[in-house]
């Protein structure tokens, strides 16, 4: 059975990016279960907490993205952090993020049987200069990646 990873790019300082991406993604997955992966430290034990959401929404705690992200989190089947070590714009970090996403999609017992994965990440990781965008990594022959629209 094929899997789909939906990548939603977020401008951490500007409200509306998560909401715009989610509107498109939610039409594609309907009411199906999905795994939410957020750009917070890798964690395959405890999952995402409200504090993790606060970290992502640090610069826009009251906007529409705050409401949308909390709703996505509550609607998700499971939610985990996938971030990796390295500088904010380093290939080491990007490669580590892709490795962690691949782990949740293909190896982790709690999530590998799922069909849909929603990754919310700083948009820079989806449009980097000089290195591979996260949605262009190879996540397996049966995995499709989709870069959700942005505002």
N, C-alpha and C positions, 0 to 999 in steps of 0.2 A: 504494500500500500504506500503510495507516495505521501510525502510530507511537504508542508509549505512553511517557510519562515518569512514572516512579514516584518520588514524593517521600518520603523517609524523614526525619522530624524527629528531631533529636538534642538532648537536654539535655546540654550539654557537661560538666556536673558530676556527672551521675547515670548509673550504668552500667545497661545493659539496653535503652535506647531503640533503638539501631541493630539490636540482635539481634531485638527484637520486630518492628520494621518489616521486616527482611529475611526473617523467617519467612513473612510474608504475601506479600511480593514474589516470593520464590523459588518459591512455589506457582504464581503466575501465569505466570512466564516459563519454568519448568522448566529444561531444559538449553540453551535458546536463548542465542545471543550477546547481550551487552548492553554498553553503554558506561557506565562509572562516572564521575560528575562529583562532585567533592568541593569543599567550601567552603575552598579554599586559593587563593592568588593565581592569576589566570588564566594559563594556559600551554597554548598549542597547538603547542609545539615538543618538549618533553622528556617530557611526561606526568607522572603521579604517581610520586613516589619514596617509599622507606621513611621518609625524613625528613618528608615531608608527612603520612604516617600518624601519626607521632609527634606532630606539631603538633596534629592533631585529637584524639588520645588523651592529650594532656598531663595532664589531670586524672584519667584513669582508665587508666593504662598496662597494668595487669595484669588487668582485668576481662573479662567475657564480650564486651563490645563490641570490645575489642582483638582477641580471637580472631576474632570475626565479621568485623570490618572487613578484617583481613588476608586472610581467606578470600574475601571479596567481591572485593577487589583482585586476588587471584591468579586468580579465576574470570572476571574481566571481559575483554572483547575488547580494549578500550582504556580508559585512565583519564586524566582531565585535571582541572585546577583551573578553577573558574569564578568565583571571587570578584572583586569589583570595589572600586574606591576609594570612600571615603565613610565616615562614622561608623558605628559598629556598628548603630545603629537609625535610619539615614537612608533616605529615599526614593531619594536619588541612588544609594546602594549597591544598594538593592533593584532599582531599574530597571536598573542595570548588570549585576547578577547575571542578571536575566531576559534581557537582551540577549545575554549570554555563553552562557547555556543554549540560547537560540534559535540562536545561531551553530553550536554543536555538533550540534544536532538537524537543522538545515536547510541549512547552508552549508559546513561544514568537510569537505573532501574525504575525510578519514580516517574520518569518523563518520556523515555524512549518509545513507548507504545503510542504516544499521542501523534495526531496528524498536523495540528496547527501550533505554531510558535510565534509569539509577538515579541519582538526585540525593540526596546526603546533606548536609543543611544544618541549621544551628541551628533548632530548632523555632519560634523567634520569627519567622523569615521566612515561616513557613507559617500563622501566626496573629497577624500584626501588628495593632496598634491604630491605625486611622486611615489605612491605606494598603493597597495591593493585595497579597494573599498570592501567593507565587511560583507556586503551582499554578493561580492564576486568571488569569494573563497569557495572551495569545493567542499560541500557538506555531505556529499554522497550522491550516487547516481539517481536515487529516487527522491531527491530533495530539490524543490524549486524555491527560489528566493524572489521576493517582491519588495521593491522600494516604494513605500507609500507616498502619495502626493504630499506636498508641503504648501504652506500658505504662499 
